[in-house]
Amino acid sequence: MIRTRSLLSDGSRLRRLGPLTLPTLWGAVAVTWKLGCPLAQQPGLPMRIATSVVFFTVGTGLILGIRRGLSRELKRMRAIAHATQRVLLRPPSPRLDGLSVAAGQLSASRGAAVGGDLYEAVATPYGVRVVIGDVRGHGLAALGAVVAVLGSFREAAHDEPELGGVLRRLDRALGRHLRDRARDEHPACAGREPEHPAAEEFVTVLLLEIRPDGTVYALNCGHPGPYRIGHRVEAVPVGDPLPPLGAFPLPADLIPYRCTRLLPGEALFLHTDGAAEARDGAGRFFALEAVLAEAVRDAPVSPAALVRRVHGALLRHTRGRLADDVALLVVRNDRMRVPAQPAEPGLRRTRPAPSPH
């Protein structure tokens, strides 16, 4: 096994050095010609020009070879990073228990596919459960907290019968991550529990449960509420906010708030504050609700198309210069409304016989 890894490593090094082989040979030939050939040592302008051309060609070849090798390595690293980020923040299933789902993210860090925002939707025996959150800060530095919260949600959403139990699992997972990070950053405190695992780091979270009848329950930890999109666009109340995860302990009682009922054809639009607080060059906020109303004014659009429309409007508004990460998630109720069934032919409703008394 070790021998195989060594051979693979040697082969990788040879591939990286491949573009430099020909320019290096040219350089060796040029130096040999300059030092060993009597003709190359003769004075005179023609010979100096010839020597300059030879070494210029060798230098150009070396530069192009190095550039080609670095370009290949950069493409390979980008492919690996993109695949890793997609595993971390994978696209949700487009269909979950009769609901259509679409999501997308824009990172404020250049070249990154994910940042400090998170989302997930899963079908469970208790209904479709959805989480969207925002780690304080943005970009790649927030990925550790994203991993902790998402990993816990993907397990707890199936295991916990109560939505409050899911939220407590997320809080415990984030607390472990912050304590571990504090120990890594402050090794002198490794022998005892740090008093402040990660000062001023927290995660806002909105946790939803959409039941088979369309009723939506919510637990909100300092996160913006969703919009309900039907005949019109309206903000959905999500109850009194709980403290963000990691900032303060959760209260003893976690009672989900019954916030709305999603009828067939209606959708919920969830977002992080990077969308609502995005500004243009003049400091004007992004008109999210107006953009949503414009997008669905003429005809209903699919969740994926709505995410693309809002992303495009955001980039136009900010001219591609986002100050914070943006995550969007749309859930539409595509369950069919069952019409009332007519009575069978030949059957008539009869009144009960009157009582003899």
N, C-alpha and C positions, 0 to 999 in steps of 0.2 A: 504493500500500500504506500509506504513511504517512498519507495523507488518510483512508483507510478507518479506520485505528486511531484517528485523531483524532475522527472522527464517532462511532465506537463509544464512545470515552471520554466525549464530550460527552453522548451518549444515556444512559450509565450515571449520570452526574452528575445529569441531569434526573430520572431515575427516583428517585434517592435524595432529591432535593429535592421530589418530588411531594407527599408527605404534609404538607409545611410550607406549600404554596402557599395553601390556603384560610385557615389561621390567620393567615398574614402579611397577606392581604387584609383580614381582619377587623381586625387591628391597625392597618392604615393607615386604614381607615374610622373606627375609634374615635378615633385621634389627630386626624384631620381634623375629626371631629364635636366633639371637646373643644376644639380650638383655634379652629375657624372658625365654629362655630354659636353665635350669641348666646344661644340658649336654654340650651345646656349650661354657660354661664358665669354663669348666675343663681345667687345664693346660696339656701340652703334645704336642708332635710333630704331632701325627695323627689329633688331633682336630684343630691345627693351619693350617694344610694342607687342611682339609675339609672346614674351614672358608674361606681360600684364594680361593679355587675352587669356592665356592658359590658366593663370591663377584666378582671374575673374570668373571664368567658367567653373572652376572647381568650387570657389566660394558660393556661387549661385546654386550649384548642385547640392552643396551641403545644406544651405538654407532651405531650399525646397524640400529636401529629404526630411529635415527636422520638422518642418511645417506639416508635411504629409503624415509623419508619424504621430505628432501631437494631435492632429485633426482626427485620426483614427482612434486614438486613445480617448479623446473627448467624446466622440460619438458613442464609444463603448460604455463609458461611464454614465453618459446621459441615458442610454437605454437601460442600464442597470438601475439607476436612480428612479426612472419613470416606472419601471416594473415594480420596484419596492414601494413606491408611493401609491400605486394603484392597488396593491395588496393591502396596504394600511387603510386607505380610504376608498374602498372598492365601490363601484357603482351599485346602487340597490337594485334588487330584482324589479323589472318593469311591471310585474303583476304580483300582487300579494293579496290573496283571499278576496278577490273581487275588486281590489283597488289598483289603480294605475299610479305608478310612482316614478319620479325622475328627480335627479339631483345634479348639482355641479358646483364647482369651487373655482374661485380666482384667488391666486396667492399674491400677496404684496411683495414677496421675495422674487426677484428676477430669476427665471429659469426653473423655479420650483412648481411642481404640480399640486402640492398640498402645502398647508401652512398651519396656523393655529386654530382653525375651525374644524368642527367634526359633525358628522351626521350618520345616521343609520336607520333603517326600517326593517323590521322582521315580523313574520307572521307567527303567532304563538297560540296556544290553546285558550288564551285569555283575550284575544283580539290582536289587531296589528299594533305593535308598539313602535314608537318613533322617538328618536332623540336627535336634538340639534344643540350644539354648544359652541362656546367661544373661549379659548384660553387667553388669559391676559397676556398682551403682547401679540406678536405675529411672526410668521415665517418659520424657518426650520428649527429655531431654538425652542419652540413650543411643542414639538412633535412628541416628546416624552410623555407629557400630560395627555395628549391626544391618544396615544397608544394605551395608556392606563385606563382611561374612561371608556374608549370603544371596546377594548378587550373585555372589560367587566360587563358592559351592557350586552354584548353578544351572548354571554352566558346567562346573566341574571334575567334577561327578558324572557327566557324560556323556563327558568327555574322558579321564579318568584310569582306566586299567585296574586299578590297585591302590588300595585304600582309604587307604593311607598317602600316596599322591600327592595325593588329595583334601584330606587334612588339611594337608599342606604348602602347598597353594594357599590354603586359608583363612588360614593363619598369615601368609603373605606379603601377602595382601590387607589383613588387619587391621593389619599393620606399616606399610604404605603410608598407610593412613588415619590412624594415630596420628602418623606423622611429618608429614603434611600439616597436621593439626590443630595440632601443636606449632608449626609455622612460622607459622600464622595467629595463634596466641595470643602468640607471641614473635617479632615481625618482625625484631628485632635479630639473631636467629640464622639469618636466611633464607639467608645465604651459605654456611653449613656445616650438616652433619648434626647434629641435636640429640642430645646424649648420652642424654637421657631423654625420648623422644617424648611420653609422657603418663604421668606418674608415677601408679602404683597403679591403672592402668586395665587390665583384662583381661577375657577372655570364657571362661567354662566351656562346654565343648562335648562332646556325646555323638554319635558318628558310628556309624551302623549300616549293615550291608549284609545284606539278606535274600535269599538265593539261591533258585532255583526249587524245590529240595528242602526248603525251610523252614529250612535252617541259617542261624544269625545270627552274624555277626562284628561286633566292636565295637572302636572306639578311643575311649578315655575321657580327656578332658582336664579332670579335676576336677569332673565333673558327676554328679548323682545317677543311680544305675542304674535301669532300668525294672522293672516288675512283669510277670510272666507270669501270664495269667489263663486257666485251663482248668477242671479239676475243683476246683481250689483256687487261691488267690492266693499267689504266692511271689516273693520278690525274686530278680532275675537277676544273678549276678556278671558284671562287665564287665572284669575283669583289674586289674592294677596301674594306678593313675591316672597319666597324664602331666600335666605342668604345664599350667595354663590358657594359652590363646593370649594372647600379648602380655606375659605375666609373665616367662617364661624361654624360651630357645631350645629347640626340640624336639630329642629325641635323634636320633642318626644313623640308627638302625634303628627303623622303625615297623612292628611285626608285629601285625596284627589278632588279637584274642582270640576264639576260638570259644566263645561264651557259652551258647548253647542251640540247640534246634531247635524251631521253631514248627510244631506239627502242625495239620492241618485243624480248624478250629473254635476254635483257641486264639488269644489276642490278647496283644499287648505294650502296656503302658500306660506312656508316657513323660511326665515332668513336670519342671518346674524346682523349685528349692528354695523358691520362694514358696508352693508347696502344702504341702510337708512341714513348713515352719517357721511357718506361719500360726498365730496365737494368738488366743484369745478374750480377753474383758475380765479374766478371772482369771489370764491367763498360761499357760493350758493349750494344748499343741500340737494341731494338727488331726490326727486319727487317720485318715490317708489309707488305710492298708492295711485297716483295719476298714470304712471306707466302701466300698471296692472290693469286699470280701467280701460286704457287705450288698447291694450293687447287683446282683451276679450270683448271689445265693444261690438265688432261686426259679426263674429262667429266664435263659437267655442274653439279653443286651441288645445292641443295635447299638452300634458305636463312637460314633456321634453321640449316642445316648441316654446312654451312659456318661459322655461329656464333660459333658453337661447335668446329670446327676445329681451329679457331683463339683463342678461349678461352684456348683450350688444349695447343696450341703452346706457348701462353703467360705464362701459369703456368709452363711449362717445362723450358722456358727461364729464368724465375725468381725464379724457384724452390719453387713456391707457396708463395713467399714473395713479394707482391706488395707494391710499395711505394705510389701509388695513385689509386683512384677508376678508373674503366674501364667500359665504356658503348659502346656497338656495336649495330648497327641497319642496316638491309639490306632490300632494297626495289627492287623487280624484276618486270619488265614489262611482265606480262603474257597475255596481250591483243593480240588477234589474228590479224595478218596482213590480210586485205581483199584483195584477188587477183583480178586482172582485170577480168571483166566479158566478155565472148565472145558474139558476136552478135547473135541474134536469128536466127535459120535456116530459109532459104527462103528470108531473107532480105539482100539487098545489098546497100552499100553506093552509092549514086548517086551524081554526081557533079551538082552544080546549073546551071541552063540554062544560056547561055551567054546573056549579055545585048544587046538589039538591037542597042544600040548606041556604 
